[in-house]
Amino acid sequence: MTTRKDRLKKLVKVQEQLKALHETRHAGFLSAAAAAETEARELIEHFDTGNSLASLFPEFYHRRIADALGQREQNLENARQEAALIATATARTNMVERAYKDVRRRDERARSDRERIDLITQKRWDE
């Protein structure tokens, strides 16, 4: 049977992995938002040049620019949601770590007390 300390230790690892997952996803969404913004900016710059195909297909360029800006906003919203999940995962990780450290301290204290009692009883038997 596993002890509470072992279960808490495993739970700390799982919580840290979950937090890392959310941090990775957050970074991915921010990166995708930046890429979409860059795409929109490049399309706008290309649209403004006189010899581009934008003059032939302006609705296509407008749609692509709008889609890129929409993707940027969606990715920023997803990043905000992941940031909230990171905060939650951090709080949970901290709570589980405190519980684990408390249990570990109690186990060490109990082991130390047993060792002292064993030493005392050993001395009595030796006398």
C-alpha positions as CSV (number, residue, x, y, z in Angstrom):
1,M,0.0,0.0,0.0
2,T,1.4,3.4,-0.9
3,T,1.8,6.0,1.7
4,R,0.2,9.4,1.7
5,K,3.7,10.9,1.2
6,D,4.3,8.8,-1.9
7,R,0.9,9.8,-3.3
8,L,1.5,13.4,-2.7
9,K,4.9,13.2,-4.3
10,K,3.4,11.7,-7.4
11,L,0.6,14.3,-7.4
12,V,3.2,17.1,-7.2
13,K,4.9,15.7,-10.3
14,V,1.5,15.5,-12.2
15,Q,0.6,19.0,-11.2
16,E,4.0,20.3,-12.4
17,Q,3.5,18.5,-15.7
18,L,0.0,20.0,-16.1
19,K,1.4,23.4,-15.4
20,A,4.1,22.9,-18.0
21,L,1.5,21.8,-20.5
22,H,-0.5,25.0,-20.0
23,E,2.6,27.1,-20.2
24,T,3.6,25.4,-23.5
25,R,0.1,26.0,-24.9
26,H,0.1,29.6,-23.7
27,A,3.4,30.2,-25.5
28,G,2.1,28.5,-28.7
29,F,-1.0,30.7,-28.7
30,L,1.1,33.8,-28.3
31,S,3.4,32.7,-31.1
32,A,0.4,32.0,-33.4
33,A,-1.1,35.4,-32.6
34,A,2.2,37.1,-33.5
35,A,2.4,35.1,-36.7
36,A,-1.1,36.1,-37.7
37,E,-0.4,39.7,-36.9
38,T,2.8,39.5,-39.1
39,E,0.8,38.0,-41.9
40,A,-1.9,40.7,-41.7
41,R,0.8,43.4,-41.7
42,E,2.6,41.9,-44.7
43,L,-0.7,41.6,-46.6
44,I,-1.5,45.3,-45.8
45,E,1.9,46.4,-47.0
46,H,1.6,44.3,-50.1
47,F,-1.9,45.7,-50.7
48,D,-0.5,49.2,-50.7
49,T,2.1,48.5,-53.4
50,G,1.0,49.7,-56.8
51,N,2.0,46.7,-58.9
52,S,0.4,43.9,-56.7
53,L,-2.5,41.7,-57.5
54,A,-4.4,43.4,-54.8
55,S,-5.8,45.8,-57.3
56,L,-7.3,42.9,-59.3
57,F,-8.6,41.0,-56.3
58,P,-9.2,43.5,-53.4
59,E,-11.9,41.4,-51.8
60,F,-9.5,38.5,-51.5
61,Y,-6.9,40.6,-49.8
62,H,-9.4,42.2,-47.5
63,R,-10.8,38.8,-46.5
64,R,-7.3,37.4,-45.9
65,I,-6.4,40.4,-43.8
66,A,-9.6,40.1,-41.8
67,D,-9.0,36.4,-41.3
68,A,-5.5,37.0,-40.1
69,L,-6.6,39.6,-37.6
70,G,-9.5,37.3,-36.5
71,Q,-7.0,34.5,-35.9
72,R,-4.8,36.9,-33.9
73,E,-7.7,37.8,-31.7
74,Q,-8.7,34.2,-31.2
75,N,-5.2,33.1,-30.3
76,L,-4.9,36.0,-27.9
77,E,-8.1,34.9,-26.2
78,N,-6.9,31.3,-26.1
79,A,-3.6,32.6,-24.5
80,R,-5.6,34.5,-21.9
81,Q,-7.6,31.4,-21.1
82,E,-4.4,29.4,-20.8
83,A,-2.9,32.1,-18.5
84,A,-5.9,31.6,-16.2
85,L,-5.3,27.8,-16.3
86,I,-1.6,28.4,-15.5
87,A,-2.6,30.4,-12.4
88,T,-4.9,27.7,-11.3
89,A,-2.3,25.0,-11.9
90,T,0.3,27.0,-10.0
91,A,-2.0,27.4,-7.0
92,R,-2.7,23.7,-7.0
93,T,0.9,22.8,-7.3
94,N,1.9,25.1,-4.4
95,M,-0.9,23.6,-2.3
96,V,0.1,20.0,-3.0
97,E,3.8,20.8,-2.4
98,R,3.0,22.3,1.0
99,A,1.0,19.2,1.9
100,Y,3.8,17.0,0.7
101,K,6.5,18.9,2.6
102,D,4.3,18.8,5.8
103,V,3.8,15.1,5.5
104,R,7.5,14.6,4.8
105,R,8.4,16.7,7.9
106,R,6.0,14.7,10.1
107,D,7.4,11.4,8.8
108,E,10.9,12.5,9.5
109,R,10.0,13.7,12.9
110,A,8.2,10.4,13.7
111,R,11.2,8.5,12.4
112,S,13.6,10.6,14.5
113,D,11.3,10.1,17.6
114,R,11.4,6.3,17.0
115,E,15.1,6.3,16.7
116,R,15.5,8.2,20.0
117,I,13.1,5.8,21.7
118,D,15.0,2.8,20.3
119,L,18.3,4.4,21.7
120,I,16.7,4.9,25.1
121,T,15.3,1.4,25.3
122,Q,18.6,0.0,24.0
123,K,20.5,1.8,26.8
124,R,18.0,0.4,29.4
125,W,18.6,-3.1,28.2
126,D,22.3,-2.6,28.2
127,E,22.3,-1.5,31.9
